Amino acid sequence: MASPSLAEAAVLRNVSGFSFSAAAGPLPDEVAADVAAACRAGRGSVLSLPFTSPAFRALQEETEACLRRLLAIPDRFRVLFLAGGASAQFALLPLNLLGTARQASYVDGGHWSRRAIAEARRYAEVSIAVQASGRIPDVGEWRVDPRAAYCHVTSNETADGLQFRELPVLPVPLVADMTSDLLMRPLDFARLSLVYAGAQKTIGTPGLTLVIVDERLLGRARPETPRVMDYAAQAAADSRLCTPPVFPIFVAHRMLHWIEARGGVAVMAEAARRRSDAVYAALAEGAGTYVMPVDRASRSHVNPCFRLADEAQTALCLQAAEAAGLHDLRGHPDVGGVRVSLYNGVADAAVDALVAFLRAFARRHGLRAA
Ligand SMILES: *Cc1c(COP(=O)(O)O)cnc(C)c1O
Protein backbone atom coordinates (compact mmCIF):
# COMPACT_ATOMS: atom_id res chain seq x y z
CA MET A 1 0.00 0.00 0.00
CA ALA A 2 1.10 3.57 -0.66
CA SER A 3 2.17 5.74 2.25
CA PRO A 4 -0.77 7.48 3.93
CA SER A 5 -1.99 10.76 2.51
CA LEU A 6 -2.08 13.88 4.67
CA ALA A 7 -5.72 13.27 5.53
CA GLU A 8 -5.03 9.69 6.59
CA ALA A 9 -2.07 10.79 8.66
CA ALA A 10 -4.26 13.35 10.45
CA VAL A 11 -6.73 10.62 11.37
CA LEU A 12 -4.02 8.22 12.47
CA ARG A 13 -2.16 10.75 14.65
CA ASN A 14 -4.53 10.44 17.57
CA VAL A 15 -4.65 6.67 17.84
CA SER A 16 -3.26 6.66 21.37
CA GLY A 17 -5.03 8.06 24.42
CA PHE A 18 -8.75 8.65 24.76
CA SER A 19 -11.28 10.80 22.89
CA PHE A 20 -14.02 12.68 24.73
CA SER A 21 -15.46 14.12 21.53
CA ALA A 22 -19.03 15.37 21.65
CA ALA A 23 -19.48 14.92 17.91
CA ALA A 24 -18.85 11.17 17.71
CA GLY A 25 -19.00 8.49 20.35
CA PRO A 26 -16.28 5.84 20.37
CA LEU A 27 -17.28 2.25 19.62
CA PRO A 28 -16.39 -0.25 22.35
CA ASP A 29 -13.31 -2.30 21.32
CA GLU A 30 -15.32 -5.52 20.80
CA VAL A 31 -17.84 -3.76 18.58
CA ALA A 32 -15.13 -2.03 16.54
CA ALA A 33 -13.32 -5.35 16.00
CA ASP A 34 -16.53 -7.06 14.95
CA VAL A 35 -17.38 -4.26 12.49
CA ALA A 36 -13.84 -4.28 11.07
CA ALA A 37 -14.07 -8.03 10.45
CA ALA A 38 -17.32 -7.54 8.52
CA CYS A 39 -15.65 -4.95 6.25
CA ARG A 40 -13.82 -7.60 4.26
CA ALA A 41 -13.29 -7.56 0.52
CA GLY A 42 -15.61 -9.18 -1.98
CA ARG A 43 -19.03 -10.76 -1.84
CA GLY A 44 -20.55 -10.98 1.64
CA SER A 45 -18.90 -7.77 2.83
CA VAL A 46 -21.17 -5.43 4.76
CA LEU A 47 -19.74 -2.60 2.64
CA SER A 48 -21.59 -3.90 -0.40
CA LEU A 49 -24.62 -5.51 1.22
CA PRO A 50 -27.61 -4.82 -1.09
CA PHE A 51 -30.53 -3.23 0.77
CA THR A 52 -32.83 -5.41 -1.31
CA SER A 53 -31.30 -8.66 -0.01
CA PRO A 54 -32.94 -10.98 2.54
CA ALA A 55 -29.75 -10.62 4.61
CA PHE A 56 -30.24 -6.87 4.92
CA ARG A 57 -33.93 -7.26 5.76
CA ALA A 58 -33.02 -9.67 8.53
CA LEU A 59 -30.38 -7.24 9.78
CA GLN A 60 -32.86 -4.35 9.84
CA GLU A 61 -35.53 -6.46 11.55
CA GLU A 62 -33.12 -7.65 14.23
CA THR A 63 -31.88 -4.10 14.77
CA GLU A 64 -35.41 -2.83 15.22
CA ALA A 65 -36.38 -5.73 17.49
CA CYS A 66 -33.36 -5.12 19.72
CA LEU A 67 -34.11 -1.38 19.87
CA ARG A 68 -37.73 -2.14 20.82
CA ARG A 69 -36.64 -4.50 23.60
CA LEU A 70 -34.06 -2.07 24.98
CA LEU A 71 -36.39 0.94 25.08
CA ALA A 72 -39.69 -0.92 25.65
CA ILE A 73 -41.16 0.77 22.58
CA PRO A 74 -44.93 0.16 22.37
CA ASP A 75 -46.35 -1.50 19.24
CA ARG A 76 -48.14 1.64 18.13
CA PHE A 77 -44.76 3.33 17.52
CA ARG A 78 -43.00 2.93 14.18
CA VAL A 79 -39.21 2.90 13.89
CA LEU A 80 -37.79 4.67 10.83
CA PHE A 81 -34.21 4.27 9.59
CA LEU A 82 -33.46 7.51 7.76
CA ALA A 83 -30.50 9.47 6.41
CA GLY A 84 -29.83 13.21 6.61
CA GLY A 85 -28.75 13.58 10.23
CA ALA A 86 -30.69 14.89 13.17
CA SER A 87 -30.47 18.36 11.62
CA ALA A 88 -32.63 17.30 8.66
CA GLN A 89 -35.33 16.43 11.19
CA PHE A 90 -35.37 20.04 12.36
CA ALA A 91 -37.24 20.84 9.12
CA LEU A 92 -38.95 17.48 8.70
CA LEU A 93 -40.73 17.69 12.05
CA PRO A 94 -42.88 20.70 11.09
CA LEU A 95 -43.29 19.41 7.53
CA ASN A 96 -44.58 16.05 8.80
CA LEU A 97 -46.38 16.99 11.99
CA LEU A 98 -48.11 20.35 11.61
CA GLY A 99 -51.06 19.02 9.64
CA THR A 100 -53.72 21.73 9.70
CA ALA A 101 -52.10 23.53 12.65
CA ARG A 102 -49.70 26.44 12.19
CA GLN A 103 -48.26 26.54 15.69
CA ALA A 104 -45.42 24.57 17.24
CA SER A 105 -44.04 24.97 20.73
CA TYR A 106 -40.31 24.68 21.52
CA VAL A 107 -38.33 24.48 24.73
CA ASP A 108 -35.18 26.57 24.42
CA GLY A 109 -32.56 24.72 26.45
CA GLY A 110 -29.43 25.74 24.57
CA HIS A 111 -27.50 25.44 21.32
CA TRP A 112 -29.30 22.49 19.70
CA SER A 113 -32.76 23.71 20.68
CA ARG A 114 -31.99 26.99 18.98
CA ARG A 115 -30.85 25.23 15.81
CA ALA A 116 -34.12 23.26 15.79
CA ILE A 117 -36.15 26.43 16.46
CA ALA A 118 -34.48 28.44 13.68
CA GLU A 119 -35.30 25.73 11.14
CA ALA A 120 -38.87 25.22 12.39
CA ARG A 121 -39.52 28.97 12.05
CA ARG A 122 -39.24 28.54 8.28
CA TYR A 123 -42.40 26.38 8.36
CA ALA A 124 -44.31 27.11 11.57
CA GLU A 125 -45.32 29.80 14.04
CA VAL A 126 -42.95 28.87 16.82
CA SER A 127 -43.52 29.92 20.41
CA ILE A 128 -41.06 29.27 23.22
CA ALA A 129 -42.61 27.16 25.99
CA VAL A 130 -39.77 27.87 28.37
CA GLN A 131 -36.19 29.05 28.38
CA ALA A 132 -33.76 26.89 30.35
CA SER A 133 -30.43 28.57 30.79
CA GLY A 134 -28.27 26.70 33.30
CA ARG A 135 -31.39 25.48 35.09
CA ILE A 136 -34.55 23.73 33.94
CA PRO A 137 -37.67 25.52 35.24
CA ASP A 138 -40.38 23.41 36.82
CA VAL A 139 -42.91 22.18 34.25
CA GLY A 140 -45.56 24.30 36.01
CA GLU A 141 -43.70 27.33 34.65
CA TRP A 142 -43.79 26.12 31.03
CA ARG A 143 -46.22 27.87 28.68
CA VAL A 144 -47.10 25.36 25.99
CA ASP A 145 -49.41 26.82 23.33
CA PRO A 146 -52.50 24.56 23.39
CA ARG A 147 -52.87 25.09 19.61
CA ALA A 148 -49.38 23.69 18.99
CA ALA A 149 -49.19 20.54 16.86
CA TYR A 150 -46.35 19.42 19.12
CA CYS A 151 -43.86 20.59 21.73
CA HIS A 152 -40.16 19.98 21.04
CA VAL A 153 -37.47 19.43 23.63
CA THR A 154 -33.76 18.61 23.27
CA SER A 155 -33.46 16.04 26.05
CA ASN A 156 -29.72 16.53 26.46
CA GLU A 157 -28.18 19.82 25.38
CA THR A 158 -24.87 18.48 24.13
CA ALA A 159 -23.14 21.85 23.85
CA ASP A 160 -24.36 23.28 27.16
CA GLY A 161 -24.21 20.25 29.46
CA LEU A 162 -27.86 20.53 30.49
CA GLN A 163 -30.13 17.48 30.60
CA PHE A 164 -33.87 17.08 31.06
CA ARG A 165 -33.60 14.14 33.47
CA GLU A 166 -37.36 13.76 33.50
CA LEU A 167 -39.53 14.41 30.48
CA PRO A 168 -42.79 16.20 31.27
CA VAL A 169 -46.40 15.14 30.75
CA LEU A 170 -47.76 17.70 28.28
CA PRO A 171 -51.20 18.44 26.79
CA VAL A 172 -49.74 18.32 23.23
CA PRO A 173 -47.55 15.59 21.66
CA LEU A 174 -43.99 15.70 23.01
CA VAL A 175 -41.19 15.41 20.45
CA ALA A 176 -37.62 14.88 21.67
CA ASP A 177 -34.25 15.29 20.00
CA MET A 178 -32.30 12.57 21.81
CA THR A 179 -29.21 12.60 19.60
CA SER A 180 -26.89 12.69 22.59
CA ASP A 181 -28.74 10.51 25.10
CA LEU A 182 -30.78 7.87 23.28
CA LEU A 183 -29.93 4.46 24.79
CA MET A 184 -28.36 6.16 27.80
CA ARG A 185 -31.60 6.40 29.80
CA PRO A 186 -34.91 4.51 30.05
CA LEU A 187 -37.82 6.20 28.27
CA ASP A 188 -41.49 6.52 29.11
CA PHE A 189 -43.38 6.38 25.82
CA ALA A 190 -46.58 7.32 27.62
CA ARG A 191 -45.13 10.85 27.66
CA LEU A 192 -43.54 10.83 24.21
CA SER A 193 -44.98 10.95 20.71
CA LEU A 194 -41.77 11.11 18.69
CA VAL A 195 -38.10 10.56 19.47
CA TYR A 196 -35.30 11.11 16.98
CA ALA A 197 -31.55 10.79 17.09
CA GLY A 198 -28.54 10.82 14.82
CA ALA A 199 -26.68 7.56 15.44
CA GLN A 200 -23.11 8.85 15.60
CA LYS A 201 -22.96 9.68 19.31
CA THR A 202 -24.64 6.89 21.24
CA ILE A 203 -25.56 4.24 18.65
CA GLY A 204 -22.56 3.92 16.39
CA THR A 205 -21.41 5.71 13.30
CA PRO A 206 -22.63 8.68 11.18
CA GLY A 207 -25.22 8.35 8.44
CA LEU A 208 -28.25 6.92 10.24
CA THR A 209 -31.02 8.87 11.94
CA LEU A 210 -33.60 6.95 13.95
CA VAL A 211 -37.14 8.31 14.17
CA ILE A 212 -39.44 6.53 16.62
CA VAL A 213 -42.93 7.87 16.01
CA ASP A 214 -46.41 7.20 17.34
CA GLU A 215 -48.41 6.07 14.30
CA ARG A 216 -51.24 8.38 15.38
CA LEU A 217 -49.02 11.27 14.19
CA LEU A 218 -48.54 9.79 10.72
CA GLY A 219 -50.33 10.99 7.61
CA ARG A 220 -50.19 14.73 8.31
CA ALA A 221 -47.28 15.62 6.03
CA ARG A 222 -47.56 18.75 3.95
CA PRO A 223 -48.03 17.85 0.26
CA GLU A 224 -44.67 19.37 -0.71
CA THR A 225 -42.76 17.13 1.70
CA PRO A 226 -40.20 15.04 -0.23
CA ARG A 227 -41.56 11.48 -0.41
CA VAL A 228 -38.38 9.96 1.02
CA MET A 229 -38.71 12.33 3.96
CA ASP A 230 -42.41 11.66 4.56
CA TYR A 231 -42.69 9.60 7.75
CA ALA A 232 -45.89 7.82 6.69
CA ALA A 233 -44.46 6.92 3.27
CA GLN A 234 -41.24 5.60 4.81
CA ALA A 235 -43.18 3.71 7.49
CA ALA A 236 -45.32 2.06 4.79
CA ALA A 237 -42.14 1.08 2.90
CA ASP A 238 -40.30 -0.19 6.01
CA SER A 239 -37.76 2.65 5.53
CA ARG A 240 -36.78 1.21 2.14
CA LEU A 241 -38.37 3.82 -0.10
CA CYS A 242 -34.80 4.67 -1.04
CA THR A 243 -31.54 2.96 -0.07
CA PRO A 244 -31.31 3.11 3.71
CA PRO A 245 -27.93 3.73 5.38
CA VAL A 246 -26.90 0.08 5.38
CA PHE A 247 -23.48 0.31 7.02
CA PRO A 248 -24.50 2.47 10.00
CA ILE A 249 -27.50 0.18 10.52
CA PHE A 250 -25.04 -2.72 10.71
CA VAL A 251 -22.96 -0.84 13.30
CA ALA A 252 -26.12 0.06 15.26
CA HIS A 253 -27.11 -3.63 15.23
CA ARG A 254 -23.80 -4.56 16.88
CA MET A 255 -23.91 -1.63 19.31
CA LEU A 256 -27.49 -2.36 20.40
CA HIS A 257 -26.65 -6.00 21.07
CA TRP A 258 -23.54 -4.89 23.00
CA ILE A 259 -25.79 -2.70 25.19
CA GLU A 260 -28.24 -5.56 25.67
CA ALA A 261 -25.45 -7.98 26.64
CA ARG A 262 -24.36 -5.52 29.33
CA GLY A 263 -27.80 -5.45 30.90
CA GLY A 264 -29.59 -2.83 28.83
CA VAL A 265 -30.44 0.82 29.08
CA ALA A 266 -30.88 0.94 32.87
CA VAL A 267 -27.28 -0.27 33.22
CA MET A 268 -26.12 2.36 30.69
CA ALA A 269 -28.00 5.06 32.63
CA GLU A 270 -26.43 3.95 35.89
CA ALA A 271 -22.96 3.97 34.28
CA ALA A 272 -23.58 7.47 32.91
CA ARG A 273 -24.64 8.68 36.35
CA ARG A 274 -21.63 7.10 38.06
CA ARG A 275 -19.14 8.44 35.50
CA SER A 276 -20.53 11.96 35.36
CA ASP A 277 -20.70 12.01 39.19
CA ALA A 278 -16.98 11.19 39.28
CA VAL A 279 -16.23 14.06 36.87
CA TYR A 280 -18.45 16.53 38.73
CA ALA A 281 -16.92 15.48 42.06
CA ALA A 282 -13.41 16.19 40.74
CA LEU A 283 -14.61 19.58 39.45
CA ALA A 284 -16.21 20.38 42.83
CA GLU A 285 -12.99 19.45 44.66
CA GLY A 286 -11.14 21.88 42.42
CA ALA A 287 -13.73 24.62 42.98
CA GLY A 288 -11.05 27.35 42.95
CA THR A 289 -9.97 26.19 39.50
CA TYR A 290 -13.20 25.05 37.85
CA VAL A 291 -16.63 26.62 37.52
CA MET A 292 -19.72 24.55 36.72
CA PRO A 293 -22.26 26.77 34.95
CA VAL A 294 -25.21 24.35 35.15
CA ASP A 295 -27.40 23.97 38.23
CA ARG A 296 -26.81 20.63 40.01
CA ALA A 297 -30.26 19.16 39.28
CA SER A 298 -30.00 19.95 35.55
CA ARG A 299 -26.40 18.80 34.99
CA SER A 300 -26.00 16.37 32.13
CA HIS A 301 -24.98 12.78 32.85
CA VAL A 302 -23.60 12.68 29.31
CA ASN A 303 -21.77 15.95 28.60
CA PRO A 304 -20.39 17.62 31.73
CA CYS A 305 -19.34 21.17 30.76
CA PHE A 306 -17.16 23.48 32.82
CA ARG A 307 -15.09 26.65 32.61
CA LEU A 308 -11.81 27.62 34.19
CA ALA A 309 -12.20 30.18 37.01
CA ASP A 310 -9.37 32.03 35.29
CA GLU A 311 -10.59 31.89 31.66
CA ALA A 312 -7.00 32.45 30.51
CA GLN A 313 -6.21 28.94 31.79
CA THR A 314 -8.60 27.25 29.34
CA ALA A 315 -5.94 26.81 26.63
CA LEU A 316 -3.41 25.57 29.19
CA CYS A 317 -5.90 23.03 30.54
CA LEU A 318 -6.72 21.73 27.06
CA GLN A 319 -3.02 21.50 26.15
CA ALA A 320 -2.14 19.69 29.36
CA ALA A 321 -5.02 17.27 28.74
CA GLU A 322 -3.78 16.57 25.19
CA ALA A 323 -0.30 15.93 26.56
CA ALA A 324 -1.85 13.44 28.99
CA GLY A 325 -3.59 11.62 26.10
CA LEU A 326 -7.04 13.09 26.81
CA HIS A 327 -8.35 14.45 23.52
CA ASP A 328 -11.27 16.43 22.07
CA LEU A 329 -12.23 18.25 25.28
CA ARG A 330 -12.63 21.73 23.80
CA GLY A 331 -16.07 23.21 24.51
CA HIS A 332 -18.52 23.89 21.69
CA PRO A 333 -17.33 26.96 19.72
CA ASP A 334 -20.50 28.91 20.64
CA VAL A 335 -20.14 28.10 24.33
CA GLY A 336 -16.40 27.91 25.05
CA GLY A 337 -14.83 26.31 28.12
CA VAL A 338 -14.27 22.57 28.40
CA ARG A 339 -16.68 19.75 27.63
CA VAL A 340 -16.43 16.08 28.50
CA SER A 341 -18.55 13.62 26.53
CA LEU A 342 -19.27 10.28 28.18
CA TYR A 343 -21.20 8.32 25.57
CA ASN A 344 -21.89 4.59 26.04
CA GLY A 345 -18.74 3.53 24.17
CA VAL A 346 -16.31 5.55 26.34
CA ALA A 347 -14.10 3.15 28.34
CA ASP A 348 -14.04 3.32 32.16
CA ALA A 349 -10.25 3.69 31.91
CA ALA A 350 -10.79 6.93 29.97
CA VAL A 351 -13.00 8.34 32.72
CA ASP A 352 -10.52 7.31 35.44
CA ALA A 353 -7.66 8.97 33.54
CA LEU A 354 -9.69 12.15 33.07
CA VAL A 355 -10.69 12.36 36.74
CA ALA A 356 -7.04 11.91 37.82
CA PHE A 357 -6.04 14.63 35.36
CA LEU A 358 -8.67 17.10 36.64
CA ARG A 359 -7.47 16.58 40.24
CA ALA A 360 -3.79 16.97 39.32
CA PHE A 361 -4.43 20.07 37.18
CA ALA A 362 -6.35 21.75 40.02
CA ARG A 363 -3.53 20.98 42.47
CA ARG A 364 -0.88 22.36 40.14
CA HIS A 365 -2.65 25.35 38.62
CA GLY A 366 -5.47 26.12 41.03
CA LEU A 367 -6.05 29.70 42.04
CA ARG A 368 -4.68 30.17 45.50
CA ALA A 369 -6.26 32.54 47.96
CA ALA A 370 -4.09 35.67 48.21
C1 LIG B 1 -25.04 16.46 17.45
C2 LIG B 1 -26.43 16.87 17.65
C3 LIG B 1 -27.28 17.20 16.58
C4 LIG B 1 -26.80 17.25 15.14
O1 LIG B 1 -26.78 15.99 14.60
P1 LIG B 1 -26.51 15.80 13.02
O2 LIG B 1 -26.73 14.34 12.86
O3 LIG B 1 -25.10 16.26 12.79
O4 LIG B 1 -27.45 16.64 12.28
C5 LIG B 1 -28.60 17.52 16.84
N1 LIG B 1 -29.07 17.51 18.10
C6 LIG B 1 -28.30 17.19 19.16
C7 LIG B 1 -28.88 17.18 20.54
C8 LIG B 1 -26.96 16.87 18.97
O5 LIG B 1 -26.19 16.56 20.02
The ligand as an ORCA input file, in Angstrom:
! r2SCAN-3c Opt
* xyz 0 1
  C     -25.043     16.458     17.449
  C     -26.430     16.866     17.655
  C     -27.283     17.200     16.576
  C     -26.797     17.246     15.142
  O     -26.783     15.994     14.599
  P     -26.505     15.805     13.019
  O     -26.730     14.342     12.857
  O     -25.103     16.255     12.787
  O     -27.452     16.644     12.284
  C     -28.597     17.521     16.844
  N     -29.069     17.506     18.101
  C     -28.297     17.192     19.159
  C     -28.881     17.184     20.540
  C     -26.958     16.867     18.975
  O     -26.185     16.558     20.024
*
